[in-house]
Amino acid sequence: MNKLLLFVLLWGIAETVCGQQANFRQAEKFRKVGSEIGSLKVTPHFLEGSNKFWYNYKTSNGTCWYFVDPERRSKKLLFDNNYMAQELTRITFKPYSAKSLPIRELEFQKDQKTIHFKVNEFSYEYDTEKCVLLQQDSVKEQKNNNNWASFSPDSTYMVFSRKNNLYMMKAGDKDSIEIQLTTDGEPFYSYARNERDTSGKRTWAKVYWFKDSKKFYTLRTDSRKVKDLWVIDILAARPKLEEYRYPMPGDKEVRQYELYVFDVADRKQIKINTDKWPDQSLSVLYAGENSEQIYFQRKRRTCDELDVCVASTVSGESKVLINEQAKPYFNDQLYHLSILEEGKDLIWWSERTGWGHFYHYDKDGNLKNVISSGQWVAGKMVRIDTVNRTIYFEGYGREKGRNPYYSGIYRASIDREGVRLLTPEDATHSVTMPVSGRFLVDNYSRVDLEPCSVLRDNNGKVLMELERPDLKRLYEMGWKMPERFTVKARDGVTDLYGVMWKPVDFDSTKTYPVISYVYPGPQTEAVPFDFTVTGVYNMALAQVGFIVVNFGHRGGSPQRDKWYHTYGYNNLRDYALADDKYGIEQLSDRFSFIDRTKVGIFGHSGGGFMSTAALCFYPDFYTAAVSSSGNHDNNIYNQWWGETHHGVKEEKKTVKDTIKGDYEESIFKSKIATNAELARNFKGYLLLVTGDIDNNVHPGNTLRMANALIQAGKNFDLVMLPGQRHGYQNKAGEFYQRKMWFHFAKYLLGDKSADYYYEIDGFNRRY
């Protein structure tokens, strides 16, 4: 016994001398801190055709429901919680807490006084005087039960699929006859959402109705030649193969699109003429009140040219309204087209000047006027007021001296150039507006500014404060806000914006390893700009004993200019790494508490791809990495991602045909650099993680990287999470997060204590 005690004592001394002790208990405390707070924003639910709205908000006193009348500047409780708990108990004989009523699916009725809601499986009605149990009406009950049907807006018909074809029948009539509309459907060339279905049962169809209920349309895809990809669900009673069609960059056979419109009255099927480019993508932009025409977009496979078209739903003929090219590719995240008054006006978003802005076109596709301009980005459309010819939208980077990622809300006239800022606070704003456009419910915050929810008029004036969160418990726990910083990109001139998390017991006289949380984009950056309690994994990870930083890089966010967000084109593997390294070097020069000899890096998906690449590309700078579900080989990732952001080349080939005559065929080629190609350069300490049924980034990405490292004679760790897809859930998610703590503690702090835990939360146990 004495020898055992001596061994434990000596081991503990050795750990203290050789490394810094990791504070796993503090990390665990702040891993769960999000559950200690209530609501952080107001989500308004506007009454139909009204400026009035309701919302619910949770504080330490429970959840309450509120009713707001903006015109009267009034806010009141929607109902008394104690009364409601009492009524629910009276009706069901079950006890309910007034502070945590399980109310869901609340909606106002047409009288704008009566509300319907659900508690458990029952529906209720409340009209300010009494609460009663509801009986479902037949059509509504049919809609709820028949989740395989698409109902017309007037509730007259419902459309569904059977054996990949379309059928229609009268709604609300149990004895209604099924009318078969198509006969050419088959698996993977189907009208059903589930293209593999061969059961013969009624299933949900890929149909969408025009608002007048006279017609509906379907965007049909032909995937018969697209190759399958597989994962295996080993947790099924009998391990089960899961198959799905998955086109990859450069594939010869990809999805083909067709657009059909169906006339309900005469059961007629009209094929819309959409053909132009080989392997083009297709999307419907607008099918409105008038079912006589439909608007659609087609885009070249090379992702650098598209058409906006309008088509007759009677003849099927179409014409081009707007053709635009965008090199090297279109910004899919902010691209927007608004079609007003059944096509009278078109509002088009374009990066034709290198900055995203709005342009006003007439019904024939002629440019009438520029709406916004300048060296900033007009972004998400919030509301269009057609009566007053006004639009409201998010904008980024217009106000000097502010973080260009902070969204401000702007107002502009449709008919002339010029914008007005409605949200002057130096924060990122998110607003919701009623149809009238007269008011804004604005939630604004920063990572270092507590959220505030206010009601504004459409000139930006604050009419009333709605809510501020209850964060008392958060501060009692010792929680502290992260800090903002700015560094330069490797070019020395481009500003990069980031956030830093520190341990809550931070000591500026000590030095800490630094860990960079990364996501390369380019469709988004993972840097938080509004208020966050956990920063995903960052707050808890910092408590282990690290400085955790998260900042953008060239080629990341589409919220900046076109040069910035397309910087990584044709270089999908390496483009973000130099900026990350240089940013950390600047921070270590700026802050003496950062130890640049101990640098970690981690990320998920694209971040997993990037963090592994860092240990191969800069093996003498980065010490350790955790890479989860990384797309290490983008040649086996999805077609859209690789071909859009890395590029695909179209080559023409003449095909000899003695019967039909010679013709020209397009061949598309794409080859993306992989992490496996750098395996020989690998140094450091890597933890690879993937879910075994990830049908987004296939686990083959991680296993190919593992194989390359094995073949190169490298040492690393690999964790496969059973039953997990691209996002890790429940116990598996907790397991992953703690394994990440242990990995960085071991290789950056020198604390190997977790190697001896036989419970994943061994830091909370005494052995």
C-alpha positions in Angstrom: 0.0 0.0 0.0 2.8 2.4 0.9 4.5 1.7 -2.4 1.3 2.5 -4.2 0.9 5.8 -2.3 4.5 6.7 -3.1 4.0 6.0 -6.8 0.9 8.2 -6.9 2.7 11.0 -5.0 5.7 10.8 -7.3 3.5 10.8 -10.4 1.6 13.8 -9.2 4.9 15.7 -8.5 6.2 14.7 -12.0 3.0 16.0 -13.6 3.3 19.3 -11.7 7.0 19.8 -12.7 6.7 18.7 -16.3 3.4 20.5 -17.2 0.6 22.8 -16.2 -2.5 21.3 -14.6 -5.6 21.4 -16.8 -8.7 22.8 -15.2 -11.2 20.3 -16.6 -13.7 21.0 -13.8 -13.9 24.6 -14.7 -14.3 23.7 -18.4 -17.1 21.4 -17.5 -18.8 24.2 -15.5 -18.8 26.5 -18.5 -19.6 23.8 -21.0 -23.1 23.7 -19.6 -23.4 27.4 -18.9 -25.9 28.0 -21.7 -28.6 26.2 -19.7 -28.3 28.7 -16.9 -29.8 31.6 -18.9 -33.1 32.2 -20.6 -34.0 34.1 -23.7 -31.5 36.3 -25.5 -33.9 37.8 -28.2 -37.5 38.6 -29.0 -39.0 36.6 -31.9 -42.2 38.5 -32.9 -45.2 36.7 -34.4 -47.2 39.3 -36.3 -51.0 38.9 -36.5 -52.2 38.5 -40.1 -52.5 41.9 -41.8 -51.6 43.7 -38.6 -48.7 45.5 -36.9 -49.6 43.8 -33.6 -47.6 40.8 -32.5 -46.9 38.4 -29.6 -43.8 36.8 -28.3 -42.6 34.7 -25.4 -39.6 35.4 -23.3 -37.9 33.3 -20.5 -36.1 34.8 -17.4 -35.4 33.4 -14.0 -39.0 34.0 -13.2 -40.2 31.6 -15.9 -41.6 32.0 -19.4 -44.2 34.6 -20.1 -46.2 35.4 -23.3 -46.6 39.1 -24.3 -48.9 41.0 -26.7 -47.6 44.3 -28.2 -49.6 47.0 -30.1 -46.9 49.2 -31.7 -49.4 51.9 -32.7 -50.4 52.4 -29.0 -46.8 51.7 -27.7 -48.3 49.1 -25.4 -47.1 45.8 -24.1 -49.1 43.5 -21.8 -49.3 39.8 -20.8 -51.1 37.7 -23.3 -52.6 35.8 -20.5 -52.0 35.2 -16.8 -49.8 32.2 -16.3 -51.3 31.3 -12.9 -54.8 31.3 -14.4 -53.7 29.3 -17.4 -52.0 26.6 -15.3 -55.2 26.4 -13.2 -57.4 26.0 -16.3 -55.2 23.3 -17.8 -55.3 21.4 -14.6 -59.1 21.8 -14.4 -59.5 20.4 -17.9 -56.9 17.6 -17.8 -56.7 16.8 -14.1 -52.8 17.1 -14.4 -50.6 19.5 -12.5 -48.9 22.4 -14.4 -46.3 24.9 -13.3 -47.2 28.5 -14.0 -43.5 29.3 -14.6 -43.0 26.6 -17.2 -46.2 26.1 -19.2 -45.5 23.6 -22.1 -47.5 25.7 -24.6 -46.6 25.3 -28.3 -48.0 26.1 -31.7 -49.7 29.3 -30.4 -51.6 31.2 -33.1 -54.2 34.0 -33.2 -57.5 33.5 -35.0 -59.0 35.9 -37.5 -60.8 37.9 -34.8 -57.3 38.8 -33.5 -58.5 38.1 -30.0 -58.9 34.4 -29.7 -55.8 32.2 -29.6 -55.3 28.5 -30.3 -52.4 26.5 -28.9 -51.3 23.0 -28.0 -50.2 21.4 -24.7 -49.0 17.9 -25.2 -51.3 16.2 -27.8 -54.4 18.4 -27.1 -55.5 21.7 -28.7 -57.0 24.6 -26.7 -58.8 27.9 -27.3 -58.4 31.0 -25.1 -60.4 34.2 -25.7 -59.4 36.3 -22.6 -62.4 35.0 -20.6 -62.0 31.2 -20.7 -59.9 28.3 -21.9 -61.6 25.3 -23.5 -60.5 22.1 -25.2 -60.9 22.1 -29.0 -62.3 19.6 -31.4 -60.5 19.5 -34.8 -62.5 20.3 -38.0 -62.4 17.7 -40.7 -60.2 19.5 -43.3 -57.7 20.8 -40.7 -57.6 17.3 -39.1 -57.0 15.8 -42.6 -54.2 18.2 -43.1 -52.6 17.3 -39.8 -53.0 13.5 -40.4 -52.2 13.4 -44.1 -48.6 14.5 -44.0 -48.2 12.9 -47.4 -50.4 15.5 -49.1 -49.7 19.0 -50.5 -52.9 21.0 -50.1 -54.0 23.8 -52.5 -54.2 27.2 -50.9 -58.0 27.1 -51.0 -58.0 23.6 -49.4 -59.9 22.2 -52.3 -57.4 19.7 -53.6 -54.5 17.7 -52.3 -51.6 16.3 -54.4 -49.4 13.4 -53.5 -47.1 10.8 -55.1 -47.5 7.0 -55.5 -44.9 4.9 -57.1 -43.0 8.0 -58.2 -46.0 9.5 -60.1 -48.4 12.3 -59.2 -52.0 11.9 -58.1 -54.7 14.4 -57.1 -57.9 14.2 -55.1 -60.5 16.3 -53.4 -59.7 17.4 -49.9 -62.1 16.9 -47.0 -63.8 14.0 -48.8 -62.9 10.5 -47.5 -64.5 8.9 -50.6 -62.8 11.2 -53.1 -61.4 9.4 -56.2 -57.7 9.5 -56.9 -56.8 11.1 -60.2 -53.5 10.0 -61.7 -51.7 12.9 -63.4 -48.5 11.3 -64.6 -47.3 7.8 -65.7 -43.6 8.4 -66.5 -42.3 8.5 -63.0 -39.6 6.1 -61.8 -37.0 5.9 -59.1 -34.5 8.8 -59.4 -36.6 10.3 -62.1 -39.5 10.9 -59.8 -42.2 13.3 -58.8 -41.8 12.1 -55.2 -39.6 13.7 -52.6 -38.3 10.2 -51.7 -36.9 9.3 -55.1 -36.2 5.7 -54.0 -39.7 4.9 -52.9 -41.3 1.8 -54.4 -43.7 1.0 -51.7 -46.9 2.0 -53.5 -48.0 4.1 -50.5 -49.1 7.7 -50.7 -46.0 9.9 -50.2 -45.2 13.6 -50.3 -44.7 14.9 -53.8 -42.3 17.7 -55.0 -45.1 20.1 -55.8 -45.7 23.8 -55.0 -49.0 25.6 -55.6 -49.7 29.0 -57.2 -51.7 31.2 -54.8 -54.8 31.1 -57.0 -55.0 27.3 -56.6 -55.5 26.9 -60.3 -52.0 25.3 -61.0 -49.0 23.9 -59.3 -45.5 23.2 -60.4 -42.8 20.6 -59.8 -39.0 20.9 -60.3 -38.2 17.3 -61.3 -34.7 15.9 -61.2 -33.2 13.1 -63.2 -30.6 11.3 -61.0 -30.8 7.9 -62.7 -27.2 8.1 -63.9 -25.8 9.8 -60.7 -23.7 7.3 -58.7 -24.5 6.2 -55.2 -22.6 6.8 -52.0 -23.0 4.6 -48.9 -22.7 4.7 -45.2 -23.5 1.8 -42.8 -25.7 2.1 -39.7 -23.9 -0.3 -37.5 -26.3 0.5 -34.6 -29.3 -0.9 -36.4 -30.6 -4.2 -35.1 -28.9 -5.7 -38.2 -26.2 -3.4 -39.6 -27.9 -1.6 -42.5 -26.6 -0.1 -45.7 -27.8 3.5 -46.4 -27.5 4.6 -50.0 -27.9 8.1 -51.4 -27.2 9.7 -54.8 -24.2 12.0 -54.5 -22.6 13.8 -57.4 -19.0 14.8 -56.9 -16.8 17.5 -58.5 -15.9 16.6 -62.0 -18.4 13.8 -62.3 -19.6 13.0 -65.8 -23.1 12.2 -64.7 -24.8 14.8 -62.5 -28.5 15.8 -61.8 -30.5 17.1 -64.7 -33.5 19.4 -64.0 -36.9 19.8 -65.6 -39.7 22.2 -64.7 -43.4 21.2 -65.2 -46.6 23.1 -64.5 -50.0 21.2 -64.0 -53.4 22.8 -64.7 -55.9 21.5 -62.1 -59.0 22.1 -64.2 -58.0 20.2 -67.3 -55.4 17.9 -65.7 -52.9 19.2 -68.3 -49.1 18.9 -67.9 -47.0 21.7 -69.4 -43.2 21.3 -69.7 -41.4 24.7 -69.3 -38.6 25.3 -71.9 -35.6 25.7 -69.7 -32.8 24.3 -71.8 -29.6 26.2 -72.5 -26.4 24.9 -71.0 -25.2 21.3 -70.4 -25.5 20.2 -66.8 -27.1 23.5 -65.8 -28.7 23.9 -62.4 -32.3 25.2 -62.2 -34.4 26.9 -59.5 -37.8 28.5 -59.3 -37.7 32.1 -58.3 -41.4 33.0 -58.1 -44.8 31.5 -58.6 -47.3 34.1 -57.5 -50.9 35.1 -57.3 -51.4 34.8 -61.1 -50.7 31.3 -62.3 -50.2 32.4 -66.0 -46.4 32.8 -65.6 -43.5 31.5 -63.6 -40.0 32.9 -63.0 -37.0 30.6 -62.9 -33.2 30.8 -62.8 -30.7 28.6 -64.7 -27.0 28.6 -64.0 -24.1 27.2 -65.9 -22.2 24.3 -64.3 -19.1 26.5 -64.3 -21.0 28.7 -61.7 -20.1 32.0 -63.5 -23.1 32.8 -65.6 -26.9 32.7 -65.1 -30.2 33.7 -66.6 -33.3 35.0 -64.9 -36.2 33.9 -67.1 -40.0 34.2 -67.2 -42.1 31.5 -68.8 -45.8 31.1 -69.9 -47.5 28.3 -67.9 -49.9 27.9 -70.9 -47.4 27.4 -73.8 -44.3 26.6 -71.8 -42.2 29.1 -73.7 -39.7 31.2 -71.8 -37.6 34.3 -72.3 -34.5 35.7 -70.7 -35.0 38.9 -68.6 -31.5 39.2 -67.1 -28.3 37.6 -68.1 -25.3 38.1 -65.9 -21.7 36.8 -65.6 -19.7 36.8 -62.4 -16.1 35.7 -62.4 -15.0 33.4 -60.8 -18.4 32.5 -59.3 -21.7 33.8 -58.0 -22.1 34.7 -54.4 -24.8 32.1 -53.5 -25.2 33.3 -49.9 -26.3 36.9 -50.6 -27.6 36.6 -54.2 -31.2 37.8 -54.2 -34.0 38.6 -56.7 -37.3 40.1 -55.6 -40.2 40.1 -58.0 -42.8 42.7 -57.2 -46.5 43.0 -58.2 -46.5 39.9 -60.4 -43.4 41.0 -62.3 -43.9 44.7 -62.7 -40.6 45.4 -60.9 -37.5 43.3 -60.4 -34.9 44.0 -57.6 -31.7 42.3 -58.5 -28.6 41.8 -56.2 -25.3 41.9 -58.0 -21.6 42.1 -57.4 -20.9 43.7 -60.8 -18.8 46.5 -59.2 -17.0 44.1 -56.8 -19.4 45.0 -54.0 -22.9 43.5 -53.6 -25.7 46.0 -54.3 -29.3 46.2 -55.4 -30.5 47.2 -58.9 -34.0 48.0 -60.1 -35.2 46.5 -63.4 -38.6 46.8 -65.2 -40.7 43.8 -66.2 -38.8 43.3 -69.5 -35.4 43.2 -67.8 -34.3 46.7 -68.5 -32.2 48.5 -65.8 -34.2 51.5 -64.5 -31.9 52.6 -61.7 -29.3 51.7 -59.1 -30.7 51.5 -55.6 -27.5 51.2 -53.5 -23.8 51.7 -54.3 -20.4 52.2 -52.7 -17.6 50.3 -51.0 -19.8 48.3 -48.7 -22.2 45.3 -49.1 -26.0 45.4 -49.2 -27.1 42.1 -47.9 -30.2 40.2 -46.7 -33.6 41.7 -47.8 -35.7 42.3 -44.7 -39.0 43.8 -46.1 -40.3 45.3 -49.3 -43.0 48.0 -49.0 -44.6 48.1 -52.5 -47.1 50.8 -51.5 -44.5 53.3 -50.5 -41.9 51.9 -53.0 -39.4 51.2 -50.2 -37.1 48.4 -49.3 -35.4 47.5 -45.9 -32.3 45.4 -45.9 -29.2 44.5 -44.0 -25.9 46.2 -44.9 -22.3 45.5 -43.9 -19.3 47.8 -43.7 -20.9 51.1 -44.7 -20.3 52.9 -41.3 -16.6 53.8 -40.9 -14.8 52.6 -37.9 -17.1 49.6 -37.3 -16.6 45.9 -37.8 -17.7 45.3 -41.4 -19.5 42.1 -40.4 -22.0 43.9 -38.1 -25.3 44.1 -39.9 -27.0 47.5 -39.8 -30.6 47.9 -41.1 -31.1 50.4 -44.0 -34.0 51.9 -45.9 -33.9 52.8 -49.6 -36.3 53.9 -52.3 -36.9 51.4 -55.1 -37.0 54.2 -57.7 -33.8 56.2 -56.9 -30.3 55.7 -55.4 -29.6 56.4 -51.8 -29.9 54.6 -48.4 -30.6 55.6 -44.8 -29.3 53.8 -41.7 -32.1 53.0 -39.2 -30.0 51.3 -36.5 -27.2 53.6 -35.3 -25.9 51.4 -32.4 -22.4 50.0 -32.9 -23.6 46.4 -32.8 -24.9 43.7 -35.1 -28.7 44.0 -35.7 -31.3 41.5 -36.6 -34.8 42.8 -37.3 -38.3 41.5 -38.2 -41.0 43.7 -39.7 -44.7 43.5 -40.3 -46.0 43.5 -43.9 -46.8 47.2 -43.6 -43.2 48.0 -43.1 -44.1 50.6 -40.4 -42.2 49.0 -37.5 -39.1 47.1 -36.7 -38.5 44.6 -33.9 -34.7 44.9 -33.5 -32.5 42.5 -31.6 -29.0 43.9 -31.3 -25.8 42.9 -29.5 -22.0 42.2 -29.8 -19.9 39.5 -28.2 -19.0 42.2 -25.6 -22.4 43.9 -25.5 -25.4 42.3 -23.8 -28.5 41.9 -26.1 -31.2 44.4 -26.2 -34.6 44.0 -28.0 -36.4 47.2 -29.0 -39.4 48.3 -31.1 -38.6 51.0 -33.7 -40.6 53.0 -36.2 -39.5 52.8 -39.8 -37.3 55.9 -39.3 -35.3 54.1 -36.8 -36.6 55.9 -33.7 -36.8 53.6 -30.6 -40.5 53.5 -29.5 -40.1 51.2 -26.6 -37.6 48.7 -25.1 -39.1 45.2 -25.2 -36.6 43.0 -23.3 -33.1 42.6 -21.9 -31.9 39.1 -20.9 -31.7 37.9 -17.3 -27.9 37.2 -17.0 -27.6 37.4 -13.2 -26.9 33.7 -12.8 -24.3 33.9 -15.6 -22.2 36.5 -13.8 -22.6 34.7 -10.4 -20.8 31.8 -12.0 -17.9 34.0 -12.9 -18.6 34.2 -16.6 -16.8 36.9 -18.5 -17.3 38.3 -22.0 -14.8 37.5 -24.7 -12.8 40.3 -26.2 -12.6 41.6 -29.8 -9.5 42.2 -31.7 -8.2 43.1 -35.2 -5.1 41.8 -37.0 -3.7 42.0 -40.5 -3.8 39.3 -43.1 -0.5 38.0 -44.4 -0.5 40.7 -47.1 -0.1 43.2 -44.3 -3.0 45.5 -45.3 -6.2 43.5 -45.1 -8.0 43.8 -41.8 -9.1 40.5 -40.1 -11.6 40.6 -37.2 -11.7 38.2 -34.3 -12.7 37.2 -30.8 -10.6 36.0 -27.9 -11.7 33.9 -25.0 -9.6 33.7 -21.7 -9.9 31.6 -18.6 -12.2 33.3 -16.0 -9.3 33.1 -13.6 -6.9 34.7 -16.2 -3.6 35.9 -14.8 -1.8 38.4 -17.1 1.6 37.6 -15.5 1.4 34.0 -16.7 1.7 32.6 -20.2 -0.9 30.4 -21.9 -0.9 28.2 -25.0 -3.0 29.6 -27.8 -5.6 27.6 -29.7 -7.2 28.9 -33.0 -10.8 27.8 -33.8 -11.0 27.8 -37.5 -13.5 27.5 -40.4 -12.2 28.4 -43.8 -15.5 29.2 -45.5 -15.7 30.4 -48.2 -19.5 30.5 -47.9 -19.3 31.9 -44.3 -16.9 32.5 -41.5 -17.4 30.9 -38.0 -16.5 34.1 -36.1 -19.4 35.1 -33.8 -20.3 38.8 -33.9 -23.5 38.9 -31.8 -23.7 38.0 -28.1 -22.7 34.4 -27.2 -22.4 32.6 -23.9 -20.5 29.6 -25.0 -18.9 30.5 -28.3 -19.8 26.9 -29.3 -16.7 25.1 -27.8 -14.5 28.2 -27.2 -15.6 29.4 -23.7 -15.3 26.0 -22.1 -12.0 25.1 -23.9 -10.4 28.3 -22.7 -11.2 27.3 -19.1 -8.9 24.2 -19.5 -6.0 26.7 -19.5 -5.8 28.3 -22.9 -6.2 31.5 -24.8 -8.7 30.6 -27.6 -9.0 32.8 -30.6 -11.3 32.8 -33.6 -10.8 35.2 -36.5 -11.5 35.5 -40.2 -9.2 35.3 -43.2 -9.1 36.2 -46.8 -11.4 33.9 -48.8 -13.8 33.7 -45.9 -17.0 35.7 -45.6 -19.2 36.7 -48.5 -20.3 39.7 -46.3 -17.2 41.6 -47.6 -16.2 42.6 -51.1 -15.9 40.1 -54.0 -12.1 40.1 -53.9 -12.1 39.1 -50.3 -14.6 36.3 -50.4 -13.3 34.7 -53.7 -9.6 34.9 -52.6 -9.4 31.1 -52.2 -10.8 30.2 -55.6 -8.7 27.4 -57.3 -6.8 26.9 -54.0 -9.4 25.3 -51.7 -6.9 23.7 -49.5 -4.2 26.3 -48.6 -5.7 29.7 -48.9 -6.6 30.3 -45.2 -3.5 29.0 -43.5 -1.0 31.9 -44.0 -3.5 34.4 -42.5 -4.2 32.2 -39.5 -0.5 31.7 -38.7 0.3 35.4 -39.2 -2.7 36.5 -37.1 -1.5 34.3 -34.2 2.0 35.7 -34.6 0.7 39.3 -34.3 -1.4 38.4 -31.2 1.6 36.8 -29.5 3.7 39.9 -30.2 0.9 42.1 -28.9 0.2 40.1 -25.7 2.9 38.7 -23.5 0.6 36.2 -22.0 0.4 34.2 -25.3 3.0 31.5 -25.7 3.6 31.2 -29.5 5.7 28.0 -29.0 2.5 26.1 -28.0 -0.1 26.6 -30.7 -3.2 24.5 -31.2 -5.8 24.6 -33.9 -9.2 22.9 -34.3 -12.3 22.9 -36.4 -15.2 21.0 -37.7 -16.1 20.1 -41.3 -14.1 22.7 -43.4 -12.4 23.6 -40.1 -11.4 19.9 -39.7 -10.0 20.1 -43.2 -8.1 23.3 -42.4 -6.7 22.2 -39.0 -5.2 19.0 -40.4 -3.7 21.0 -43.3 -2.1 23.3 -40.8 0.0 20.5 -39.2 1.1 19.5 -42.7 1.7 23.0 -44.2 3.2 24.7 -41.1 4.4 21.7 -39.1 7.0 23.8 -37.1 4.4 26.4 -36.0 1.3 24.4 -35.0 1.9 21.9 -32.2 -1.5 20.1 -32.0 -4.8 19.8 -33.8 -8.2 18.4 -33.4 -10.0 17.8 -36.8 -13.6 16.6 -36.7 -15.5 15.5 -39.8 -13.1 17.3 -42.1 -13.5 17.2 -45.9 -9.8 16.3 -46.3 -10.5 15.2 -49.9 -12.9 17.6 -51.6 -12.8 15.4 -54.7 -15.3 13.1 -52.9 -17.2 16.0 -51.3 -20.4 17.4 -52.9 -20.4 18.8 -56.4 -21.7 22.3 -55.5 -19.0 23.0 -52.9 -16.0 21.9 -54.9 -17.0 23.1 -58.4 -18.2 26.5 -57.1 -15.4 27.4 -54.8 -12.5 25.6 -56.4 -13.6 25.6 -60.0 -14.6 23.3 -62.9 -13.3 23.5 -66.4 -15.6 22.9 -69.4 -13.9 21.3 -72.4 -15.6 20.6 -75.8 -15.3 17.3 -77.5 -16.6 16.3 -81.0 -18.5 13.0 -80.9 -18.7 11.1 -84.2 -22.2 9.8 -85.0 -22.8 8.4 -88.5 -26.6 8.1 -87.9 -27.6 11.4 -86.3 -24.5 13.3 -87.4 -21.5 14.6 -85.4 -22.2 16.7 -82.4 -20.3 18.6 -79.7 -20.2 17.3 -76.1 -19.1 19.2 -73.0 -16.7 17.5 -70.6 -16.3 19.0 -67.1 -13.1 18.5 -65.2 -12.2 19.3 -61.6 -9.2 18.4 -59.5 -8.8 19.7 -55.9 -5.6 19.4 -53.8 -6.1 17.1 -50.8 -4.6 16.9 -47.3 -3.4 13.4 -48.0 -0.9 14.9 -50.5 0.8 16.7 -47.6 1.0 13.7 -45.3 4.8 13.3 -45.7 5.2 16.9 -44.2 3.1 16.1 -41.1 4.5 16.9 -37.6 2.8 17.4 -34.3 -0.1 15.8 -32.5 -3.4 15.1 -34.4 -6.8 13.8 -33.3 -9.0 12.9 -36.2 -12.7 12.4 -35.5 -15.7 11.5 -37.6 -19.2 10.1 -37.4 -19.6 6.8 -39.0 -22.9 7.6 -40.8 -22.0 11.2 -41.9 -23.8 11.6 -45.2 -22.7 15.1 -45.7 -18.9 14.9 -45.3 -18.4 11.2 -45.9 -16.2 9.4 -43.3 -14.1 8.3 -46.2 -12.6 11.8 -46.1 -11.2 11.2 -42.6 -10.2 7.6 -43.3 -8.3 8.5 -46.5 -6.3 11.0 -44.4 -5.7 8.4 -41.8 -4.4 6.0 -44.4 -2.1 8.6 -45.9 -0.6 9.3 -42.5 -0.2 5.5 -41.9 1.6 5.1 -45.2 3.8 8.0 -44.4 4.8 6.4 -41.1 3.1 9.1 -38.9 1.6 8.8 -35.4 -1.8 10.2 -34.7 -5.1 9.4 -32.9 -8.4 8.5 -34.6 -11.9 8.4 -33.1 -14.9 7.1 -34.9 -18.3 8.1 -33.3 -20.9 5.3 -33.9 -24.3 6.5 -35.1 -23.3 10.1 -35.6 -23.8 12.1 -38.7 -22.1 15.5 -39.5 -23.2 17.0 -36.2 -22.4 15.2 -33.0 -25.4 14.7 -30.7 -26.0 14.0 -27.0 -23.4 11.7 -25.3 -21.3 11.5 -28.5 -21.1 15.3 -28.6 -20.1 15.4 -24.9 -17.5 12.7 -25.5 -16.0 14.6 -28.5 -15.7 17.9 -26.6 -14.0 16.3 -23.6 -11.6 14.3 -25.8 -10.7 17.6 -27.4 -9.9 19.1 -23.9 -7.8 16.0 -23.1 -5.8 16.2 -26.4 -4.9 19.8 -26.0 -4.1 19.5 -22.3 -1.7 16.7 -23.0 0.2 18.2 -25.9 0.0 21.9 -25.0 0.0 21.9 -21.2 1.8 18.7 -20.6 -1.0 17.3 -18.5 -1.5 13.6 -19.2 -3.9 12.9 -16.4 -6.8 12.2 -18.7 -4.9 9.2 -20.1 -5.7 7.5 -16.8 -9.4 8.2 -16.7 -11.6 5.1 -17.4 -14.7 7.4 -17.3 -14.9 10.2 -19.8 -15.7 12.6 -17.0 -13.0 11.2 -14.7 -12.0 14.7 -13.6 -15.2 14.8 -11.6 -14.5 11.5 -9.9 -12.1 10.1 -7.3 -10.4 6.9 -8.2 
